[in-house]
Amino acid sequence: MDHMADLKKFAKKSINEAAAAGMMKAYALVMSKADTRYVACSDPVELDRVRENFLKKKLGLATADMDASIKAICEHMKSDKTKSRLTFYYLLAEHYGKLDMFVKK
């Protein structure tokens, strides 16, 4: 899968390539497995996992709009049956202004 092409397809702004590269490195293992490389928006357990493990644990968020932002990304990516976890996470990090967390310093 061409992750940059997928990001460009869904990103609303220009791609932060350093952040995208950092995310690709951080999630290389997740993206290498068929059962974890995609986000299933129709699975409530999967959406809970995104909220708990990515938004809360990784990004350190505790906002009331997390579920709404996850649903908004699902809606934004609805044209794609296979929603790349990397793209999904990038869009969430972008939404919350947290892309810099993935830029190697």
C-alpha beads as a LAMMPS data file, in Angstrom:
LAMMPS data file: protein, C-alpha beads

105 atoms
104 bonds

1 atom types
1 bond types

-500.0 500.0 xlo xhi
-500.0 500.0 ylo yhi
-500.0 500.0 zlo zhi

Masses

1 110.0

Atoms # bond

1 1 1 0.000 0.000 0.000
2 1 1 1.228 3.480 -0.835
3 1 1 0.612 5.233 2.486
4 1 1 1.524 8.694 1.207
5 1 1 -0.956 8.415 -1.674
6 1 1 -3.635 7.310 0.786
7 1 1 -2.840 10.233 3.088
8 1 1 -2.985 12.683 0.176
9 1 1 -6.353 11.261 -0.840
10 1 1 -7.927 12.007 2.560
11 1 1 -5.932 14.833 4.153
12 1 1 -7.634 18.213 4.116
13 1 1 -4.308 20.071 4.268
14 1 1 -0.878 19.407 2.842
15 1 1 0.805 16.354 4.332
16 1 1 3.296 16.794 7.155
17 1 1 5.757 14.342 5.640
18 1 1 7.984 14.199 8.723
19 1 1 4.995 13.290 10.906
20 1 1 3.781 10.750 8.351
21 1 1 7.233 9.147 8.254
22 1 1 7.327 9.042 12.054
23 1 1 3.911 7.399 12.158
24 1 1 4.930 4.865 9.511
25 1 1 7.937 3.935 11.646
26 1 1 5.949 3.843 14.905
27 1 1 3.173 1.702 13.437
28 1 1 5.229 -0.484 11.066
29 1 1 4.399 -3.667 12.999
30 1 1 0.683 -2.851 13.151
31 1 1 0.624 -2.054 9.431
32 1 1 2.388 -5.319 8.569
33 1 1 -0.453 -7.489 9.882
34 1 1 -3.601 -7.964 7.811
35 1 1 -5.902 -8.027 10.847
36 1 1 -4.607 -4.752 12.319
37 1 1 -3.711 -2.558 9.342
38 1 1 -7.275 -1.346 8.812
39 1 1 -9.857 0.378 11.027
40 1 1 -13.315 -1.200 10.944
41 1 1 -15.727 1.676 11.468
42 1 1 -18.658 -0.733 11.741
43 1 1 -17.130 -2.448 14.803
44 1 1 -17.812 -0.640 18.110
45 1 1 -15.016 -2.593 19.835
46 1 1 -12.552 -1.365 17.197
47 1 1 -13.686 2.244 17.646
48 1 1 -13.302 1.888 21.422
49 1 1 -9.765 0.597 20.807
50 1 1 -8.953 3.655 18.665
51 1 1 -10.280 5.959 21.386
52 1 1 -8.573 4.202 24.302
53 1 1 -5.253 3.184 22.771
54 1 1 -4.579 5.970 20.301
55 1 1 -6.440 9.068 21.431
56 1 1 -6.136 8.589 25.185
57 1 1 -2.899 6.615 25.634
58 1 1 -0.805 7.752 22.676
59 1 1 -2.034 11.336 22.216
60 1 1 -2.881 11.898 25.897
61 1 1 -6.343 13.280 25.196
62 1 1 -9.257 13.449 27.599
63 1 1 -11.733 15.508 25.603
64 1 1 -15.458 14.942 25.347
65 1 1 -15.482 14.982 21.542
66 1 1 -13.297 11.914 20.922
67 1 1 -16.124 9.648 19.763
68 1 1 -17.476 12.403 17.517
69 1 1 -14.056 12.918 15.934
70 1 1 -13.690 9.165 15.312
71 1 1 -17.121 9.106 13.660
72 1 1 -16.218 12.158 11.578
73 1 1 -13.077 10.407 10.284
74 1 1 -15.154 7.291 9.506
75 1 1 -17.556 9.469 7.537
76 1 1 -14.708 11.297 5.781
77 1 1 -13.147 7.973 4.719
78 1 1 -16.408 6.194 3.886
79 1 1 -15.517 5.942 0.195
80 1 1 -12.715 3.524 1.095
81 1 1 -13.726 0.038 2.233
82 1 1 -10.274 -0.557 3.691
83 1 1 -9.547 2.366 5.974
84 1 1 -5.812 2.406 6.560
85 1 1 -5.033 2.634 10.268
86 1 1 -2.093 4.897 9.460
87 1 1 -4.284 7.349 7.539
88 1 1 -7.000 7.139 10.192
89 1 1 -4.509 7.905 12.986
90 1 1 -2.859 10.667 10.949
91 1 1 -6.223 12.379 10.410
92 1 1 -7.047 12.140 14.118
93 1 1 -3.625 13.482 15.131
94 1 1 -4.027 16.294 12.590
95 1 1 -7.504 17.104 13.940
96 1 1 -6.164 17.447 17.478
97 1 1 -2.983 19.307 16.480
98 1 1 -0.746 16.445 17.639
99 1 1 1.222 15.619 14.479
100 1 1 4.403 17.055 15.989
101 1 1 4.435 14.136 18.448
102 1 1 5.502 11.917 15.544
103 1 1 8.245 14.166 14.171
104 1 1 11.677 12.922 15.137
105 1 1 13.639 15.656 16.851

Bonds

1 1 1 2
2 1 2 3
3 1 3 4
4 1 4 5
5 1 5 6
6 1 6 7
7 1 7 8
8 1 8 9
9 1 9 10
10 1 10 11
11 1 11 12
12 1 12 13
13 1 13 14
14 1 14 15
15 1 15 16
16 1 16 17
17 1 17 18
18 1 18 19
19 1 19 20
20 1 20 21
21 1 21 22
22 1 22 23
23 1 23 24
24 1 24 25
25 1 25 26
26 1 26 27
27 1 27 28
28 1 28 29
29 1 29 30
30 1 30 31
31 1 31 32
32 1 32 33
33 1 33 34
34 1 34 35
35 1 35 36
36 1 36 37
37 1 37 38
38 1 38 39
39 1 39 40
40 1 40 41
41 1 41 42
42 1 42 43
43 1 43 44
44 1 44 45
45 1 45 46
46 1 46 47
47 1 47 48
48 1 48 49
49 1 49 50
50 1 50 51
51 1 51 52
52 1 52 53
53 1 53 54
54 1 54 55
55 1 55 56
56 1 56 57
57 1 57 58
58 1 58 59
59 1 59 60
60 1 60 61
61 1 61 62
62 1 62 63
63 1 63 64
64 1 64 65
65 1 65 66
66 1 66 67
67 1 67 68
68 1 68 69
69 1 69 70
70 1 70 71
71 1 71 72
72 1 72 73
73 1 73 74
74 1 74 75
75 1 75 76
76 1 76 77
77 1 77 78
78 1 78 79
79 1 79 80
80 1 80 81
81 1 81 82
82 1 82 83
83 1 83 84
84 1 84 85
85 1 85 86
86 1 86 87
87 1 87 88
88 1 88 89
89 1 89 90
90 1 90 91
91 1 91 92
92 1 92 93
93 1 93 94
94 1 94 95
95 1 95 96
96 1 96 97
97 1 97 98
98 1 98 99
99 1 99 100
100 1 100 101
101 1 101 102
102 1 102 103
103 1 103 104
104 1 104 105
